[in-house]
Amino acid sequence: MHIVDICEVAYDRDCWRAYLGAFAADAPRYLSVFARRLCDQAGADPGRYRETVERDPFSAVDLLVEPGRLGLDVGEHVERLSADGVTCQVVHGGMWKIPGGTVNDRVAALVDGRTELRFWAGISLKDASAAEREAVRSHRELGATGFSIIPFLDEADVLSEAFTPVFAYAERERLPVWIHCGQNFATARPVDSCSWWQLDRLAGRHPALRIVAGHGGWPWLGEMAAVAQRHQHVYLDSSTHRASAMRTPGYGWEPVLARVEGPLRRKVLFGSTTWVSGRSAGELAGEFAGLGLTDTALQAWLSGNASRLLEAGS
């Protein structure tokens, strides 16, 4: 059974600094919540990091980057994917500045020529005009096959008419848009900065737009399940949620699992975002076997639905 991973962060050192720097600037709580995992991955000293992160999140980012373990050998990365049975992985970029350009530029270059990887450009909604320009540039010049948006970082409402050109472009060009939806740890901003009801209205405005609800829209899975059933092109992404937790009573995925053999069989996409769990994409996908799904549903969730989504825009 092959795997298609719809959501990964696969960065080199410059991109990691920019990515983590964005959290330091707009959502520093993330650096504390995921302190242990970040230190493990970066090889940073946990004690020194914890002493630093609350008073100076930017210095904490430096501590994570300094050891040099936050890097990427794309050849080795692709080999690991192959060993895990991952035949295609979507790598998300960003408009954050790095030496020589942006994270989008760097990720596009890393992915270029790798049939196993797809590049979805990160689009910041802090400036509507800049967002539209970057959407067009990343698609036409960098080869992006989709977009990635994190509304809570940008303190932006996806329903603002200012962003209509971005979504209209994606709809016209058949480019999927992954939107961070549901809980966030930017405690100075609303927990529902982007939630199920906004995606419902966005899908209503743009009926042909392929929308991926990032992280499934947890904890509002019942409402997100209804939105996915209502709209033909709305999908739920499983990234950051381990299947071993999904089957735990009270975790919140019950409304989706209850409909797995019905309308939601075709609406869930596997995503990894491996840095959050410290597990490989193959390990995370392997846990889905414990959900008790039929072979048909398991294949759909791990690859079939994502393959169909990616092919629609190719």
C-alpha positions in Angstrom: 0.0 0.0 0.0 1.6 3.2 -1.1 1.3 6.5 0.8 0.8 10.1 -0.4 1.7 12.7 2.2 -0.1 16.0 1.8 1.7 18.1 4.4 5.4 18.1 5.3 7.9 20.7 6.4 11.2 19.7 4.8 13.6 22.6 5.2 17.3 23.4 5.1 18.9 25.5 7.9 18.0 28.9 6.4 14.4 27.9 6.0 14.1 26.5 9.5 15.4 29.8 10.9 12.8 31.7 8.9 10.0 29.4 9.8 10.7 29.3 13.5 11.4 33.0 13.4 7.8 33.5 12.2 6.5 31.8 15.3 8.9 33.8 17.5 7.4 37.0 16.0 3.7 36.2 15.9 3.1 33.0 18.0 6.0 32.5 20.4 3.9 30.0 22.5 4.6 27.4 19.8 8.3 27.5 20.7 7.4 26.6 24.3 4.6 24.1 23.6 6.9 22.1 21.3 10.2 22.8 23.2 11.1 19.2 23.8 10.4 18.1 20.3 12.3 21.0 18.8 15.3 20.5 21.0 15.4 16.8 20.2 15.3 17.5 16.5 17.8 20.3 16.6 20.2 18.8 19.1 19.8 21.9 21.3 20.4 21.9 25.1 16.8 21.7 26.6 17.7 23.4 29.9 19.4 26.4 28.2 16.6 26.6 25.6 13.8 26.7 28.3 15.7 29.4 30.2 15.7 31.5 27.0 12.5 30.9 25.2 10.1 32.7 27.5 12.2 35.9 27.7 13.7 36.0 24.2 12.1 33.7 21.6 14.4 34.9 18.9 17.4 33.9 20.8 15.8 30.6 21.4 15.5 30.1 17.7 19.2 30.8 17.4 19.9 28.0 20.0 17.9 25.6 17.8 19.7 26.5 14.6 23.3 26.7 16.0 24.0 23.0 16.4 23.5 22.5 12.6 21.2 19.5 12.8 18.3 21.4 11.3 19.3 20.8 7.8 18.2 18.8 4.8 19.9 16.5 2.3 17.1 16.1 -0.2 18.6 12.9 -1.7 18.6 11.3 1.7 15.1 12.6 2.4 13.7 11.0 -0.8 15.5 7.8 0.0 13.8 7.7 3.4 10.4 8.4 1.8 10.9 5.5 -0.6 11.9 3.2 2.3 8.7 4.2 4.1 6.5 3.6 1.0 5.8 7.3 0.4 5.4 7.7 -3.3 4.6 11.4 -3.2 5.0 14.1 -0.6 3.8 17.7 -0.6 6.4 20.2 0.9 5.0 23.5 2.0 6.9 26.8 1.6 6.5 30.3 2.9 7.1 33.9 2.0 9.5 34.4 4.8 12.8 36.0 3.7 16.1 34.1 3.6 19.4 34.8 2.0 18.9 35.0 -1.7 15.2 35.1 -1.7 12.3 33.4 0.2 11.5 30.0 1.7 9.3 29.5 -1.4 12.3 30.0 -3.7 14.4 27.6 -1.7 11.8 24.9 -1.4 11.0 25.1 -5.1 14.7 24.6 -5.9 14.9 21.6 -3.5 11.9 20.0 -5.1 12.8 20.7 -8.7 13.4 17.5 -10.7 12.2 15.3 -7.8 9.1 13.4 -9.0 8.5 12.2 -5.5 8.0 15.8 -4.2 5.5 18.5 -4.8 5.8 22.1 -3.9 2.9 24.1 -2.4 3.9 27.8 -2.0 3.2 29.4 1.3 1.2 32.6 0.9 1.1 35.2 3.6 -2.1 37.2 3.9 -0.5 40.1 5.8 -0.6 42.1 2.6 -3.3 41.3 0.1 -1.5 42.7 -3.0 1.7 40.9 -2.1 -0.2 37.7 -1.6 -1.8 37.8 -5.0 1.6 38.6 -6.6 3.3 35.7 -4.8 0.5 33.3 -5.7 1.0 34.1 -9.4 4.8 34.2 -9.3 5.1 30.9 -7.3 2.8 29.1 -9.7 4.1 30.5 -13.0 7.8 30.9 -12.2 8.5 28.5 -9.4 6.2 25.6 -10.4 4.0 25.5 -7.3 1.1 23.1 -7.7 -0.8 24.4 -4.7 -0.8 27.0 -1.9 -0.5 26.9 1.9 -2.0 29.6 4.1 -1.7 30.1 7.9 -4.3 32.8 8.8 -3.6 33.0 12.5 0.1 33.9 11.8 -1.0 36.7 9.5 -3.9 37.8 11.7 -6.1 37.6 8.6 -9.6 36.6 7.8 -9.8 34.4 4.7 -13.3 35.8 4.0 -12.0 39.3 3.5 -12.8 40.5 0.0 -9.2 41.7 -0.2 -8.1 38.0 -0.6 -10.7 37.1 -3.2 -8.1 37.4 -6.1 -5.9 34.8 -4.4 -8.6 32.2 -4.1 -10.1 33.1 -7.5 -6.7 32.5 -9.1 -6.3 29.1 -7.3 -9.8 28.1 -8.3 -9.3 29.1 -11.9 -5.9 27.3 -12.1 -7.2 24.2 -10.3 -4.6 24.6 -7.5 -5.5 23.2 -4.1 -5.2 25.5 -1.1 -4.2 24.1 2.3 -5.5 26.4 5.1 -4.5 26.1 8.7 -7.8 25.5 10.4 -8.9 25.0 14.0 -6.8 25.3 17.2 -3.7 27.4 17.3 -1.2 28.4 20.1 -1.0 32.1 19.3 -2.6 32.9 22.6 -2.8 36.7 21.8 -5.2 35.8 18.9 -8.5 34.0 18.8 -8.4 30.2 18.9 -10.8 30.2 16.0 -8.9 32.6 13.8 -9.9 30.3 11.0 -12.5 27.7 11.7 -15.1 25.5 10.0 -17.6 28.2 9.4 -15.1 30.3 7.4 -14.1 27.4 5.2 -17.8 26.6 4.7 -18.4 30.2 3.4 -15.2 30.2 1.4 -16.2 27.0 -0.3 -19.6 28.5 -1.0 -18.0 31.5 -2.7 -15.6 29.4 -4.7 -17.4 26.1 -5.5 -14.6 24.7 -7.7 -11.8 25.7 -5.2 -10.1 22.6 -3.7 -9.7 23.4 0.0 -7.7 21.3 2.4 -8.6 21.9 6.1 -5.1 21.9 7.7 -4.9 19.5 10.7 -8.5 18.6 10.1 -9.9 21.6 11.8 -9.6 20.0 15.2 -11.3 20.3 17.7 -14.4 21.0 15.6 -14.3 17.7 13.7 -18.1 17.3 13.8 -18.6 20.6 12.1 -15.7 20.1 9.7 -17.2 16.7 8.7 -20.4 18.4 7.9 -18.6 21.0 5.8 -16.7 18.3 3.9 -19.9 16.5 3.2 -21.6 19.7 2.0 -18.9 20.8 -0.4 -17.5 18.6 -3.1 -14.0 20.0 -3.0 -13.4 20.3 0.8 -10.9 17.8 2.4 -9.6 17.1 5.9 -5.9 16.7 6.4 -4.7 14.4 9.2 -1.4 16.1 9.8 -0.2 16.5 13.5 -2.9 14.0 14.5 -1.6 10.5 15.1 -4.0 7.6 14.3 -3.1 6.1 17.7 -4.8 9.2 19.3 -7.7 9.3 16.8 -9.1 6.1 18.2 -9.0 7.3 21.8 -12.5 8.0 23.1 -13.0 11.7 23.5 -10.1 12.8 21.3 -12.5 14.3 18.8 -12.2 12.3 15.6 -15.2 10.2 16.3 -17.5 12.1 13.9 -15.1 11.4 11.1 -14.4 7.8 11.9 -18.1 7.2 12.2 -18.6 8.2 8.6 -15.5 6.5 7.1 -17.5 4.0 5.1 -19.8 6.7 3.9 -19.3 10.2 2.5 -16.0 10.8 4.3 -14.2 7.9 2.8 -13.2 10.2 -0.1 -12.5 13.3 2.0 -9.6 12.5 4.4 -6.0 13.0 3.3 -2.9 11.7 5.1 -0.4 14.4 6.3 2.7 14.0 8.4 4.3 17.2 9.6 6.9 14.9 11.1 8.6 17.5 13.3 5.6 17.7 15.6 5.5 14.0 16.5 9.1 12.9 15.9 7.9 10.0 13.8 8.5 9.4 10.1 5.8 9.6 7.5 5.9 5.8 7.2 5.5 5.3 10.9 2.6 7.7 11.1 0.9 6.1 8.2 1.4 2.7 9.6 -0.6 3.6 12.7 -3.7 4.0 10.5 -3.9 0.2 10.3 -5.0 0.3 13.9 -8.1 2.2 13.2 -10.0 -0.8 11.9 -10.7 0.6 8.5 -11.6 -1.5 5.6 -8.8 -1.9 3.0 -10.8 0.3 0.6 -11.1 3.1 3.2 -7.5 2.8 4.3 -6.2 3.0 0.8 -8.4 6.1 0.2 -7.2 7.9 3.3 -3.5 7.1 2.8 -3.2 7.8 -0.9 -6.2 7.5 -3.1 -7.9 10.8 -2.1 -4.7 12.8 -2.2 -3.7 11.2 -5.6 -7.0 12.3 -7.0 -6.6 15.8 -5.6 -3.1 16.2 -7.0 -3.9 14.8 -10.4 -6.8 17.2 -10.7 -4.4 20.2 -10.7 -1.7 18.6 -12.9 
